[in-house]
Amino acid sequence: MMPPTDAAAPPPAPPATTEDLTAELLFALVGERMNVFYDHHAWLTLAQGSTLAAEWMGRGGLSLSAGQRRHLSELSDQLARQIADSVSREAGLYIAHEMTEALDPRYVAQSVEGIRSECRYLLVTHPLPAR
């Protein structure tokens, strides 16, 4: 007799590469910057973005150098502002919400996959500085 299986359980995720983790961190920072902007009508500073990256990485037992975190903060600031400048407030709110939801790997958000791809592209064209 076979043991019962949980059909709702997601398949195990493949091991993430450093590049994947960094791209997801950049994606999360862009989404957080947009959420703060739409909620409080102010942008996070570069230092706040860098600190947030350190906190998130620390929760997973990972770390980046201060220069690397600042670089990610700068890239996330540029991309978040670019997105906010190119869409209406309503569209920006929707995008920010979808980006937050898309951090859950079980949530399918085709509407923000272009932003996730842009994050990967930015890291290829503007790589992290060496530690």
Buried (B, 14 or more C-beta within 10 A) or exposed (E): EEEEEEEEEEEEEEEEEEEEBBBBBBBBBBBBBBBBBBEEEEBBEBEBBBBBBBEBBEEEEEEBEEEBBBBBBBBBBBBBBEBBEEBEEEEBBBBBBBBBBBEEEEEEBEBBEEBBEBBBEBBEEEEBEEE
